[in-house]
Amino acid sequence: MGRRIRAASVERLLIDQGHEFSEFEGGDWDPGVRVAQAGTRAVHVFYDGPGEADQLDSITAELRAAGYHVVATQQDRGGRWRLEVTRP
């Protein structure tokens, strides 16, 4: 069973890697990364903006290099792609 993980830890790592974070302004998300807690043992990472697939691939490599387990998933009904991040 995976260990507990906090969105703040993943967010700090991504900030340290130089990623810009997305903010909701004017009814839409600015380009950048968003991190959301998905229970006590998982965190979701989203990328808002152009080049979503390439950005998520890059983020996946960075998180794996830091020791996280990362799986790309798609939200229900053809929704957005996200990374499900856990600690092994």
C-alpha positions as CSV (number, residue, x, y, z in Angstrom):
1,M,0.0,0.0,0.0
2,G,1.3,3.5,-0.9
3,R,2.4,6.0,1.7
4,R,0.8,9.3,2.5
5,I,1.5,12.1,0.2
6,R,0.8,15.9,0.4
7,A,0.0,18.1,-2.6
8,A,2.2,20.8,-1.0
9,S,5.3,18.5,-1.3
10,V,4.7,17.9,-5.0
11,E,3.9,21.6,-5.5
12,R,7.2,22.5,-3.8
13,L,9.2,20.1,-6.0
14,L,7.6,21.5,-9.2
15,I,8.3,25.1,-8.1
16,D,11.9,24.1,-7.4
17,Q,12.0,22.7,-11.0
18,G,10.9,26.1,-12.3
19,H,7.3,25.4,-13.3
20,E,4.8,28.2,-13.5
21,F,1.5,27.6,-11.7
22,S,-1.8,28.2,-13.3
23,E,-4.3,30.7,-11.8
24,F,-8.0,31.1,-12.6
25,E,-8.5,34.6,-14.1
26,G,-11.2,36.0,-16.3
27,G,-13.2,32.8,-16.4
28,D,-10.3,30.6,-17.6
29,W,-7.1,29.0,-16.4
30,D,-3.7,30.7,-17.2
31,P,-1.1,28.3,-18.7
32,G,0.8,26.4,-16.1
33,V,0.7,23.5,-13.6
34,R,-2.0,22.8,-11.0
35,V,-1.7,20.3,-8.1
36,A,-4.7,18.9,-6.2
37,Q,-4.9,16.5,-3.2
38,A,-6.8,13.3,-4.3
39,G,-7.1,11.6,-0.9
40,T,-4.4,10.8,1.6
41,R,-2.3,8.6,-0.7
42,A,-2.6,10.4,-4.1
43,V,-2.1,13.8,-5.7
44,H,-3.3,14.9,-9.1
45,V,-1.2,17.2,-11.3
46,F,-2.7,19.0,-14.3
47,Y,-1.2,21.2,-17.0
48,D,-3.4,24.0,-18.4
49,G,-2.3,25.4,-21.7
50,P,-0.8,24.5,-25.1
51,G,1.5,21.5,-25.3
52,E,-0.4,19.6,-22.5
53,A,0.9,16.2,-23.5
54,D,4.6,17.3,-23.8
55,Q,4.4,19.2,-20.5
56,L,2.9,16.2,-18.6
57,D,5.6,13.9,-20.1
58,S,8.3,16.3,-18.8
59,I,6.7,16.6,-15.4
60,T,6.3,12.8,-15.2
61,A,10.1,12.4,-15.8
62,E,10.9,15.0,-13.1
63,L,8.6,13.4,-10.5
64,R,9.9,9.9,-11.2
65,A,13.4,11.1,-10.8
66,A,12.4,12.4,-7.4
67,G,11.1,9.0,-6.4
68,Y,7.4,9.4,-7.0
69,H,5.2,6.8,-8.8
70,V,3.4,8.5,-11.6
71,V,0.6,7.3,-13.9
72,A,-1.1,9.4,-16.6
73,T,-4.9,9.1,-16.4
74,Q,-7.9,10.7,-18.2
75,Q,-10.9,12.1,-16.4
76,D,-14.3,10.5,-17.0
77,R,-16.1,11.0,-20.3
78,G,-13.1,12.1,-22.3
79,G,-12.1,14.7,-19.8
80,R,-8.6,16.3,-19.3
81,W,-5.5,14.3,-18.8
82,R,-3.8,14.4,-15.4
83,L,-1.0,12.7,-13.5
84,E,-1.8,10.6,-10.5
85,V,1.2,10.8,-8.2
86,T,1.8,8.4,-5.3
87,R,4.7,7.4,-3.0
88,P,5.8,3.8,-3.4
